[in-house]
Amino acid sequence: MQIAVIKEQKEGEGRVAATPENVRKMVDAGNEVLVENDAGIGAGFTNDEYVEAGGKLVSHKDGWNADLIIKVKEPDAEEYKYFKKGQVIWGFQHLASSKPTVEAMIKAGTTAIGGETIVKDGKLELLAPMSAIAGRRSVIMGAYYLEAQHQGQGTLLPGINVPGIHPGRVVIFGGGNAATNAAQLALGMGCSVVIIELNDDRIKDLESEFKGQDLRVVKSNEENLAKEIQDADVFISTILIPGSKPPKLVKEYMIKSMKPGSVVVDVAIDQGGTVETIDKPTTIDDPIFVKDGIVHYAVPNQPGAVPRTATMALAAGNINYLLEIADKGIDQAIKTDEALASGVNIYEGKVTNKGLADSLDLPYSELSDSVE
């Protein structure tokens, strides 16, 4: 199979979908691997490394002629013209936030696999390391933007060992992988932490995991969310519904109740976000805005700020799936691998992820009815 590693076009995105080591594995398996010129530069991988691994350097346009396109993020609008029938596009698509992308894929008859919706053994296998990075980085960004020069309240989030000066308070909405990583880092900094979680079993797990530490877990409802957010120095929303656009659960009145100069970080902005006062994403180059006296951080591709770490993590997760598609072909791979099938958001122009179809009000097709 002809496979292409495409350079990311998104502003501030330095990740690449395949390391030179992964290119070598795909070449050794009998595939022709095209690598767009400078695709790996942002993550510290040179063109020479890809060539030594057996890859062939190509232009952006020529790369898009391949059968299997591997990316990190969803395609940009300027890339829609390259979509074609029978082509498979792999990446963290987050298509619920981009109806034009979905419509372009439908029109072209393209197949799109979203790594963020792949579920294996009940877990979001490929999304997990990216969520971990986003969760940890959210605390770091929260601490940074609390500083006065960013219009923050001028508080040192970890505090210092001086009587009367206490660490800050971090409130985390959601109790999944991003949340636990955020909590671990915040606790390590000495902060007081609150996690707001809906599922009773998950609440018990979190209470057990963080037993004896300065962390409370409270039941998620509007009343508790409104109460806890008032005293947060940093509020981090991690709510994610795989494939779907989440509701705006964090209301404007809640944000207005926060202390002036507090920081809000919406990890879920990739899918549209959960904070009512954030109507569009920011970028790594221009990451914040201030509204109602509160600093808002809404960067959708947080792992892109640490591209070396993130690339190595995502490449370790995706390579077996990519080799499977190349070996069996997309149809047979889908039929024999339930986890891979869960990642198929669009199959030959038909929306096969129910959450995606519902979010964008588009017709839904069962994947099993579409694959011959």
N, C-alpha and C positions, 0 to 999 in steps of 0.2 A: 504494500500500500504506500502511496505517496503521502507523507505527513509533513506539515509545515509548522514551525515554531514562529509565531508572529510577534513582532515588537508592539508593545502596548502604546496606544495613542493617548490614553487618559492623562490629564495633567497631574504631575506629581507621582505617577505610577512607575516605579523602577523594577518591579518584579518581572520575571519571565517564567513561562509555563514549563520549561524543561531545562535542566542543567546539562552541561556537556556529558556527564556520566549517563544521564537518561537518553541522550541522543545516541550514545554508543550502544546502549542496550537495544534501542529500536533499530539501529542499523545492523547490529549483529543478528537480529531476528529476521533480517531479509528485507527491511523496508528502506525506501529512499526518503531521507529526511532533509527537507529544505529549512534553512535557518535564515530569517531575515537579518540583513546586515545590522550589526550593533544591537540585536535583540536582547542580549544579556548584559550589556554595559552597565546598566543601572544596578544590577545585582553583583557586579564584580566579575563577570565572565566575559572573556575576550572572544573576538571572532576566531582567532587562531585556535583557541581551545575547542570550539565547536568543529572547526575543520579537522583538527587532529582526531576528534571523536568520530569522524566520518560524515559530518554534515556538509551540505552544499550551501554556500552563501547566495542569497537571492535578494531581489528588491521586494518591497512591500506588495506591489501588484502581483508579481510572479508567485510569491508565497501563497496568495489567496487562490491560486489555481489548484491547490492540492485537494485530495479527497478528504483528509482529516486535518482540520485546523485546530491547533491547540493554543489557547490564550489563557490569560489570567482573568481578565474582566470581560464584560459584554462588549460586543463590537460598537464602534462609534458610527454615527450617521453616515460619515463619508465612506464607510466600508460596506454599506448596504448593497452597493452596486456590484460587489464581488460575490454575493450570495448566489448559490446555484442548486438546482435539484440534485439530490443524491449526496450532497456535501454534509459532513458532520462537523459541527463547531463545538468544541469543548472549552469550558471555562467556568468561573464563578459568574453566572449570568445575571442573577437578581432581576429577572425579566419583568417582575410585577411592577417595577418602577419605570418601565420603558415600553409603553405600548407601541410606539413607532418601530422599535426593534422587532417586536413580536410580529407586527403586521408585515414588515419587510421579509421576515423569515417565512411567514405563511405564503406570501406571494411567490417567493422563490422556490418553495418546496424543500426547504432546508431542514435538517435535523439538528436540534440544539440540546446538548447535555449540560446541566447545571451541577457542578460539583457540590454546591451548597444544599442540594436536595437529595444527595445520595445517602441512603440510610442502610447501615449494616449492623446487624445484631442490636437493633433498636437505637443506634446512635448515629449522629451526623458525622460520619467518619472523616470526610475530607474538610468539612467546615471547622471541626474541633480545633485544630492548631491555629487557624486564622482567628477564631473567636478568642482563643487564649491570648493571642497577641493583642487583639483589639481591647480585651478586658484589662490587661495589664497596662497597656499604653493609655487607656482612658484615665487611669489614676495619675499617671505621670503628667498627662496633659492638664488634668484638673488642677494638680499642684502648681504647674507652670503658669496657668492663666489666672490663678488666684493672686498672682503678684500684681502690685499696683500699676506697673507700667503697661499692663494689658487691660486696665480698668477693673481689675479684680479688687477684692476687699483688702489686699495687702497682708494676707495671712500666710504664714509658713505652715503648710498642711501637716507635716510631721511634728510640728512644735519643737521646743528645745527643753533641755533639762534645767529649767529655771522655775522656782516656785511661782504658781499662779499662771503659768503659760502652758496651755494644754494643746494637744494635737487636735486637728480638725475632725469633722464628722462627715463620713462618706455614706450616702444612701444609694443603694443599688436596687433597681427595679427589675425583677426577674431573677430566677435562681439557677440558670443553666451554666454552661461552660464558661462563657464570657464573664458572668457574674462571679463565679467562684475564683477565677483568676484575678479579677479586680479586687475581690475581698482579701485574697491571700497577700497581694502586694500592699493594699491599704493597711492591713493588720501589721505587716512587716515594718511599715513606716511608723507604726504606733498609733494609727488612727482608731477612732471609734466607728464601727460599721453597723449598718442596718441593711438587711436584705428583705425585700418585699416579694413574696412568692405565693402563687395561687394553689398549687397542688399540695395536698396534705402529706402525701408520702414523701414528696421532695422536701417539704419543710422539716420532716423528721430526719431525713438524710443530712440536711444542712446543719441542723442542730447538733447532730452526732459528730459531723466532720469538724465543726468549729467549737466544740465543747471546751469550756474553760478559757475561751478567748473573749475579747471585748467586742462581741458581735451578737446582735439580736436578729431573729427571723420573725417577721410579722406576716399575718395573712393578708393577701392582696385583695383589697377592695378600694373603692373610691375614697371612703372616709379615712382609712389608714394611710393611703398614699398621700392625701392632702395634709394629714397631720405630720407625717414623717418628713416630707419635703421641706417644710417650713424651716427646720433647724439644720438643713444640710449645707455644708460648705461646698461640697461637690456632690451633684446628683448625676447618676449614670443609669441610663435606660438601656437594657439589653434585650428587650422583648423581641423575639423573632418567630415568625410563623413560616416555615420553609415553603417557598414557592408563592406565598401570598403577601399581599400588602397589609401590614398591621393597622389596627385602628388607632386613632389619636387619643390614647388613654390618659396622657398627661396634659391636663387642661390648662388654659391660659391663666385662670384664676389661681391655680396652684403655683405656677411659675412666679406670678406677681407677689405671692406671699413669701417668697424666699428673701433672705437677707441681701441687700444691695452688694454687688460685687461677687456673689456666689457664682459657681460655674455649673452649667448643664452640658453633659456629653451624651449624645444620642448614637449609640452603637448601631441601632436598627435603621439608620438613615439609608443604608444600602437598599432596603426594601420600601422606602418611603417615609420611615420614621414614626415615632409614637408621641412626639412632643408637639403640641398644638401651635406653639410659637415658632416652630421651625417649618417653613413652607418650602424650602429647597435646600439641597446640600451645599456645603462650603467646599473648599479645596485645601490640600496640604499647603499650598503657597499662600492662600488667604483663608485661614481656617475658622475664624470666629466672627461673630457680630454681637453687638450688645443691644438688648431689647428689654424694656422695663427695668433697666439697671442690672440685668443678669447677663453674664457672659455665656454665649451659646457656642458650642463646638460641635460641628455637624459634618465632619469629613467622612465620606462613605468608604474610602479604601484605606483605612488606617494601617493595615499591614504593609501597604505600599511605602510607608515611611521608613520601614526597616526591611528593605528588599532582599538583602542577603539572607537573613534569618528566615524570612517568609518564603522565599523561593525554595530554599532547601527543604523546608517543611512541606510545602505543597507538592514539590516534585517527588518526595518520598511517598506521598499518598496516591498520586495519580498514575504512576508508571505502570502498575500491574493492569489497570483498566485500559490504558492506552495500548499496551501490548496485546491485550485480549481482543480489543476491537480490530486491531491490525491483523491479527492471526485468523479470527473467525469471521470477520465482517460484522457490520453493526447489527444486522438482523439476528444472526445466530448468537452473537454475544448477549444481546438483550434477552433472548429466549432462555439462555442457560445461566444467566447471572441476575438474580433478583435485585441485588444491590445496584448494579449498573442500570437496570431498568427503572429503578426509582429516581435516577438522575435525568431521565429523558423528559424534558419539558415540552419539546416540540418534535414530532416525528413526521418527516416529509411534509411539512407545512400544516400539520394538524396539532392543535394544543392538547397534550396528553397529561398535563398536570392539572388536577381539578382546582387546586388553590389558585393557580395562575389564571385559568379560564374564568373563574368566578371574580377574581380581583379586577380583571380587565373587561368583564362582560363579553367574553368571546365564546364561541361554541367549543364544547369539550368532547374529545374522543378517547375512548378506552385504548390504551396502548396495545393490549392483547388483541383487539379487533383490527388494529392497523397493521401490525407486523405479520407478514406472510410466513 
